[in-house]
Amino acid sequence: MRDHFVQFPRWMSLLHRGYSVLCYGLGSKKSLLHNFHEEYLLDKDTVVVNGFFPSLTVKQILSTISEDILEIEGTFTSTSEHIEEILSALTSDLYLIVHNLDGPMLRNLKAQTAICALVSHPKVHMVASIDHINAPLIWDQNCLAKLNLIWFDTTTFLPYLAEAGDANTLMVRRTGASALASLSSVWASLTPNAKKIYVIIIK
């Protein structure tokens, strides 16, 4: 972790030169991004997005920016209108810290298009992390041009407690549905022989 901390001033410099910082590598990067937030962004307008939250929506992200940071009241007919309103109201720098930019609820085109539209504004700066090996496949050339990513290998070897759905960190109780989803992913990874053995045990 200390090896990565020395990069923080460089991250800050890159953010102000129009780049987005993207952290990849083995291990949870949540505490690393949290440290960067604590050291450099506490007195600045910052929105922390937990991309691993199973109930996260683009509307929640945009509403947090418009209501909590910019104090804009009103309803919006579409996501693009909401983004336009936010960008036109920006007068100072806004920082986005996105844990798991490739999270299950952010992998879709709508979410990525919205994030790209925000980040393409010169006053919006993003530090994000990815964990899925195929994460780069979620961006097309247009999105990549808007994100303007600088990649940092921030291998930490820390356990994925929050990202894996640790009940205390997520602040939500694991539902039967999420437990079932975990079970089915384990089941899908078993060999046919192992499945037969489990069926015999269950019977």
N, C-alpha and C positions, 0 to 999 in steps of 0.2 A: 504493500500500500504506500509506503514512504517513497518508493521509486516513482509511483504515479503522482504523488503530491507535488513533486518538483515541476510537473508539467502545467500546473494550474495557471501560473502567470502567462504561459504561452497560449493556453486555451482562451484566456481573457483577451489577449491581443488578437488572436485569430477571429474571435466573435466580432470584434469591432472593425475587422477588415472585411466583413461580409461573408465569412465562412460559418458553417455549422460543424460542431465537434461531435463525432460519432465514436463511441467506445465499443469495442468488441473484444472477444477473448473468453477464456474459460473461467467460470466462477461468477458469482453475483457482483454486479457493479453498483448496486443500490447505495451502499454506504460510501462508495467513492464519490458518486454524484452528490450525495447528501453533504459530504465534507466540502465539496466545491461550493455548494449553495451556502453553507454556514460561513465559509471564509470570505467569499467574494460577493455574494448576492443578497445578504440579509437586509441591507438598507435599500435594495432596488426592487422594482416591480417584477415579481417572479411568480410564475405558475408552475406547480409541480404536477405532472401527469403520471399516474401509475397505470401504465399500459397493460399490466398483468391483471388488473381488476376485471373480474368476469362480467360486471354490469356497466362498464365504462361506455359512454357515448360521446360522439363529436359535439353534440349539443351541450353536454355538461362542460366540456373544455371551453367552448366559445362563451357560454353563459358565465363561467368563472371569470374569464377575461373581461367581458363587457360589464358585468354587475359588480364584481369585487374590486377590479383594478380601475376600470374607466368610469364606473358608476353610470352606465347608460341604462336607462329604463326603456321598456317597450318590447313589443313582440315582432318577430321577423318571419316573413313568409317562406324564406328558404335559407339554406346554409350559406350560399354565396352572398345573399343580401346581408346576413349577419356578419360575415367576414369583412365585407366592404365597409360596413358601419364601424367595425372595430378599427380597421386600418385608417379610415379617415379621421377617427377620434384620437389616434396616437400622437402624443406630443413629446413623450420621452421614451427611453429604451425599455423594451419589455423582454424578459428572459423566460424561455421555456426550458424546463428540465423534464425530459421524458424518459422515464424508466420503461424499458421494453417498447421501443418504437415499433417493434415487430410483434407486439402482444396480440392475442387472439381477436380482441375487439378493434385493433387498429390496422389489421392486415388488409382490410377492404379498400376498394378504390375511393369511396367517399371520404373515409377518414384520412387517407394519405394525401388526397387532393386538397383537403381543407388545411392540413398541416403545411403542405408545400406552399399554398397560397399565403398563409400567415408568414412563414419563414422567408419568403421572397421579398418581404418588405424590409427596407434598410434598418428600421428601428427594432425589428424582432430578431432575437438571437436564440439559437437552440443548442443545448447540450443533451445528447441522447445516448441510450445504450441499446444494443441488440444482442440476442442470444441464439436465435435460430440459425442453423448453418445455411439455410436458403433465404435468409432475410433480404439480401440484395435483389432478389427476384420480384419483390413487391413494387419496385420503382421502375418506371419507364424513363427514357432519355429526358423528357420534359420535366418530370419530377426531380430527377438528379440535377438538372441544370438550376432549378429553383432552390434546392436544398444546399448545393455547393458544399459538399461534405469533405471534411478532412478526417481520415480514419486513424484512430489510435488503438494499438493493441494494449488493452488494460487488463490482462489476465490477473485475477486476484486469488483464484482457487477457493473462494469463499462459498459456503453452501447457499443454494437458491431457496432460502426459507420463505421469504415473502412471495417471490415469483411462483413458487410451487404451491402456494395456497395455504401457508401457515395460518391457522385460525386466529391467533393473537395479532399477527401483523396485519392481516387483511381487515381486521375489525368487523368481520362478518362470520357468523357461524357456518361451518360447512354444511351445505344442504344435502339431502339424500341424492339429489340429481348430480351434484359435483362428485360425491363419493362413488356413485354409479359410473360416472364418466371415467374416473380414475381406474375403476375396476375393469371397464371394457377396454381401456387402452392397454392394461396389463394382459388381459385375455388375448387381445389381438397380436401381442408380441410373442405368444407361446407357440411352440412347435406342435404339430398335430399329435405326436405321442404324449407330450406334456398335457395337452387338453384332455386326451382320453383318460389319463391318470386322474386328473382333477374331477372329471365326471364320475369315475368309479368311486373316488373318495366321497363326493357329495351324495351319491346314491347310497 
